[in-house]
Amino acid sequence: PPPPILKSVDFHVYFEPYDPGIGGDYYQIYEHTDRAKVDFWLSDCAGHGIAAAYQMAQARACLNTLWMENLPPDKLIFRLNDALKRLFHKNNFITATLLHFDLERKEYILFRAGSPDIFLWDPLTGKAEILRPSGIVLGNASSQIISRIIVPERGRLVPGSLFMFFSDGITEAKNEQGEMFGTERLFNLFSIYYKLPLEDIADRILETLRAFTGGGSLGDDGTLVLVRYTG
């Protein structure tokens, strides 16, 4: 669906499929019906191509059905996990990041279900930091088990707060010598360019990534999500 127009939040998404037209990454920005809450979602299936796209299509259908129930973010995660466990074959799973904004309370909740690190520029400290809330992949174990492992990160929304999260196609892109781009390089770029407009941040990162890989394919689906709270 078309992304919502949010008065106090700016966002930008870059997506590049490994196979043109077929991707195993899925992102969405969902504004709740009360317009006081918004979810930023990114999920990734193991592998790429048709098999990954098929699994993600199943996950997407479940997720969008659950969003209509206006569930709290933790219940959304656990209900989705239970649905995927019934649908997926034994060794299939997805990783996911869910960033939930409560615009009335000016708070955020961050869930990391087996996904890469999340970056935050905190205007209160004037520093960039890496967020690693405890988590595990979805669709591979019961919610009774994963509820003991997934622990969300919570914090205040302050004007200027900038979040960046991504699928592993970005950090695992390789150069000609087989070296991965890595989290450290990506975090350094985030720390340097955080003041720029979001699309410009993404462009600078992608320019550096292309130079690193020699301009070739990422080697997997790659998605980059930038979210700034403007207040």
C-alpha positions as CSV (number, residue, x, y, z in Angstrom):
1,P,0.0,0.0,0.0
2,P,1.1,3.6,-0.4
3,P,3.1,4.8,2.6
4,P,1.3,7.1,5.0
5,I,2.0,10.8,5.3
6,L,3.2,11.4,8.9
7,K,3.4,14.9,10.4
8,S,6.0,14.2,13.0
9,V,8.1,11.4,11.3
10,D,10.2,11.4,8.2
11,F,11.3,8.1,6.6
12,H,13.1,6.8,3.5
13,V,13.5,3.2,2.3
14,Y,15.9,1.8,-0.3
15,F,15.3,-1.7,-1.6
16,E,17.3,-3.7,-4.1
17,P,16.3,-7.3,-5.0
18,Y,19.0,-9.8,-5.9
19,D,16.7,-11.2,-8.7
20,P,15.0,-8.4,-10.6
21,G,11.3,-8.3,-9.7
22,I,11.6,-11.1,-7.1
23,G,12.6,-10.4,-3.5
24,G,12.8,-12.1,-0.1
25,D,12.9,-8.9,1.9
26,Y,9.6,-7.2,2.9
27,Y,9.2,-3.7,4.4
28,Q,6.1,-1.7,5.3
29,I,5.2,1.4,7.2
30,Y,1.8,0.9,8.9
31,E,-0.1,3.8,10.5
32,H,-2.6,2.5,13.1
33,T,-6.2,3.6,12.8
34,D,-6.0,6.0,15.7
35,R,-3.1,7.8,13.9
36,A,-1.3,8.0,17.2
37,K,0.9,4.9,16.5
38,V,3.0,3.8,13.6
39,D,5.0,0.7,12.9
40,F,8.1,0.4,10.7
41,W,8.7,-3.2,9.7
42,L,11.5,-5.0,7.9
43,S,11.8,-8.8,7.5
44,D,14.1,-11.1,5.5
45,C,13.9,-14.8,4.5
46,A,16.9,-17.0,4.3
47,G,18.1,-17.3,0.7
48,H,16.7,-15.4,-2.2
49,G,14.7,-15.7,-5.4
50,I,11.4,-17.5,-5.8
51,A,11.6,-19.7,-2.7
52,A,12.3,-16.7,-0.4
53,A,9.7,-14.6,-2.1
54,Y,7.1,-17.3,-1.6
55,Q,7.8,-17.6,2.1
56,M,7.7,-13.8,2.5
57,A,4.4,-13.6,0.7
58,Q,3.0,-16.0,3.3
59,A,4.5,-13.8,6.1
60,R,3.2,-10.6,4.5
61,A,-0.4,-12.0,4.3
62,C,-0.3,-13.0,8.0
63,L,1.2,-9.7,9.1
64,N,-1.3,-7.5,7.3
65,T,-4.2,-9.6,8.7
66,L,-2.8,-9.2,12.2
67,W,-2.3,-5.4,11.8
68,M,-6.1,-5.1,11.3
69,E,-6.6,-6.4,14.8
70,N,-4.7,-3.4,16.3
71,L,-2.6,-5.6,18.6
72,P,0.1,-4.3,20.9
73,P,3.5,-4.8,19.2
74,D,4.6,-7.8,21.4
75,K,1.3,-9.6,20.7
76,L,1.7,-8.9,17.0
77,I,5.2,-10.5,17.0
78,F,4.0,-13.6,18.9
79,R,0.8,-14.1,16.9
80,L,2.8,-13.8,13.7
81,N,5.4,-16.3,14.9
82,D,2.6,-18.9,15.7
83,A,1.1,-18.4,12.3
84,L,4.4,-18.9,10.5
85,K,5.3,-22.0,12.6
86,R,2.1,-23.6,11.3
87,L,2.8,-22.5,7.6
88,F,6.5,-22.9,7.2
89,H,8.4,-26.1,6.7
90,K,10.7,-27.3,9.5
91,N,13.8,-25.2,8.8
92,N,12.2,-22.1,7.3
93,F,12.1,-18.8,9.2
94,I,12.2,-15.1,8.8
95,T,14.2,-12.4,10.6
96,A,12.4,-9.2,11.5
97,T,12.8,-5.7,12.9
98,L,9.8,-3.9,14.3
99,L,10.1,-0.2,15.3
100,H,6.9,1.0,17.0
101,F,6.3,4.7,17.6
102,D,3.7,5.9,20.1
103,L,3.3,9.5,19.0
104,E,1.1,10.5,21.9
105,R,3.4,9.2,24.6
106,K,6.5,10.1,22.6
107,E,8.0,6.6,23.1
108,Y,9.4,3.9,20.9
109,I,9.6,0.1,21.3
110,L,12.1,-1.8,19.2
111,F,11.9,-5.6,18.6
112,R,14.8,-7.4,16.9
113,A,13.8,-11.0,15.9
114,G,17.1,-12.4,14.6
115,S,17.8,-9.3,12.4
116,P,21.0,-7.3,12.2
117,D,21.9,-4.5,14.6
118,I,19.9,-1.2,14.6
119,F,21.6,2.2,14.7
120,L,20.3,5.2,16.6
121,W,21.5,8.8,16.6
122,D,20.5,10.1,20.0
123,P,20.2,13.9,20.1
124,L,20.2,13.9,24.0
125,T,23.8,12.4,24.1
126,G,24.9,13.7,20.7
127,K,26.2,10.2,19.8
128,A,25.4,7.4,17.5
129,E,24.9,4.0,19.2
130,I,24.2,0.4,18.2
131,L,21.0,-1.2,19.6
132,R,21.0,-5.0,20.1
133,P,17.9,-6.0,21.9
134,S,17.7,-9.7,22.5
135,G,15.8,-11.7,19.9
136,I,15.4,-14.9,17.8
137,V,14.0,-15.7,14.4
138,L,10.3,-16.1,13.8
139,G,8.5,-19.2,12.5
140,N,11.0,-21.8,13.9
141,A,9.9,-22.2,17.6
142,S,6.8,-21.8,19.6
143,S,5.9,-18.4,21.1
144,Q,6.2,-19.8,24.6
145,I,9.9,-20.2,23.8
146,I,10.6,-17.0,21.9
147,S,8.8,-14.9,24.4
148,R,11.6,-15.7,26.9
149,I,14.2,-14.6,24.4
150,I,12.8,-11.6,22.6
151,V,13.3,-8.5,24.9
152,P,12.3,-5.2,23.4
153,E,14.3,-2.0,23.7
154,R,12.3,1.0,24.9
155,G,13.0,4.7,24.9
156,R,11.9,8.3,24.6
157,L,11.2,9.9,21.2
158,V,13.1,13.1,21.0
159,P,13.1,15.4,18.0
160,G,16.1,14.6,15.9
161,S,16.2,10.9,16.9
162,L,17.3,8.9,13.9
163,F,17.0,5.1,13.5
164,M,18.5,3.0,10.7
165,F,18.0,-0.7,10.2
166,F,18.7,-3.0,7.3
167,S,18.7,-6.5,5.9
168,D,22.0,-8.5,5.9
169,G,22.2,-8.0,2.1
170,I,23.8,-4.6,2.9
171,T,26.4,-5.7,5.4
172,E,27.2,-9.0,3.7
173,A,27.9,-7.5,0.3
174,K,31.5,-8.5,-0.8
175,N,34.3,-6.9,-2.6
176,E,36.5,-8.7,-5.2
177,Q,38.7,-10.2,-2.4
178,G,35.6,-11.7,-0.7
179,E,35.6,-9.3,2.2
180,M,32.2,-8.3,3.6
181,F,31.2,-4.6,3.8
182,G,30.3,-5.2,7.4
183,T,28.5,-3.5,10.3
184,E,31.5,-1.3,11.3
185,R,31.8,0.4,7.9
186,L,28.0,1.0,7.8
187,F,27.9,2.4,11.3
188,N,30.8,4.8,10.6
189,L,28.9,6.1,7.6
190,F,25.8,6.5,9.7
191,S,27.8,8.4,12.3
192,I,29.2,10.8,9.7
193,Y,26.1,11.5,7.6
194,Y,23.3,11.5,10.3
195,K,22.6,15.3,9.8
196,L,21.8,15.0,6.1
197,P,18.3,14.5,4.7
198,L,17.4,10.8,4.8
199,E,17.5,10.2,1.0
200,D,21.0,11.8,1.0
201,I,22.2,9.5,3.8
202,A,21.0,6.5,1.8
203,D,22.7,7.8,-1.3
204,R,26.1,8.4,0.4
205,I,25.9,4.9,1.9
206,L,25.1,3.3,-1.4
207,E,27.8,5.2,-3.2
208,T,30.4,3.9,-0.7
209,L,28.9,0.4,-0.9
210,R,29.1,0.4,-4.7
211,A,32.7,1.6,-4.6
212,F,33.5,-1.3,-2.1
213,T,31.9,-4.0,-4.3
214,G,33.1,-2.6,-7.6
215,G,29.6,-1.7,-8.7
216,G,28.3,-5.3,-8.9
217,S,25.3,-7.0,-7.4
218,L,24.9,-7.0,-3.6
219,G,24.7,-10.8,-3.7
220,D,21.4,-10.9,-1.9
221,D,18.3,-8.8,-1.4
222,G,19.2,-5.5,0.3
223,T,17.0,-3.1,2.2
224,L,17.9,0.0,4.1
225,V,15.3,1.9,6.3
226,L,15.9,5.3,7.8
227,V,13.4,6.8,10.3
228,R,13.7,10.3,11.9
229,Y,11.4,11.6,14.5
230,T,10.8,15.3,13.9
231,G,8.5,16.0,16.8
